[in-house]
Amino acid sequence: MKWVKIDKVLANDYNPNLVAKNEMGLLYHSIKNDGYTQPVVTIYDKKLKKYIIVDGFHRHLVMKTFKDIYDSTGGMLPIVVIKKDIKDRMASTIRHNRARGKHALAGMGDIVFKLLDSGWDDVRICKELGLEAEELIRLKHVTGFSKLFADVEYQKSWTTKNQIKIAKEYENDRKSKI
C-alpha cells in the first residue's frame, strides 16, 4: 500500500458499478469520520505514467469531489498496485464489486436494535448508517423493537411528527454534505 497524488490516478473505462446518491453520501461520511480504511486497487500504466483504477472509483471520486477530504490527506490517495492485463482487470473489478455483497436484513436489524438499546436516537442512527426514516421503521419492526410499544396506545400524530423530524434532519444533514 502506498499514498500517491490523486492526479496520478485515473478511472477505468469499463466499471459497471453505480452508487446511489444516498450511498455516496454515506461513503463521504465514512471517509470523513474514519479516513480511508481501504486503499484503491490500481494497475500502473507505463505509457500514461498513471495508475488506473481496478476497484475504488467511488473512494477516488469522494476525494476529487470534496475539498475537506482532499485537504485531510494533502491530496494523497491510498492505493495498492496489482499486475493484470485488461481482461483480468475487468474480471477483478467485477469480483471486487460482487464480493462486497449486501447487508442481510436480520443482521442490520440486530445492529439497529443494539444501537437503540444503547441510547442512540433515530436521527443519529439514520445519519450514521445512511438509513432513510422508512428503512429504520421497517428494521425496528423486524427486530421486534416495535413490540416493546405493543401496549402503548397508537398515536398517529406522534408517529408522523417523529418520522417528519427524522426525515427533515437527515435530509438537511445530507444536503449540507453534498
Beta strands, then each sheet from edge to edge (+ up, - down):
strand 1: 2-5
strand 2: 9-10
strand 3: 40-45
strand 4: 50-55
strand 5: 76-81
sheet 1: 1+ 5- 3- 4+ 2+
end
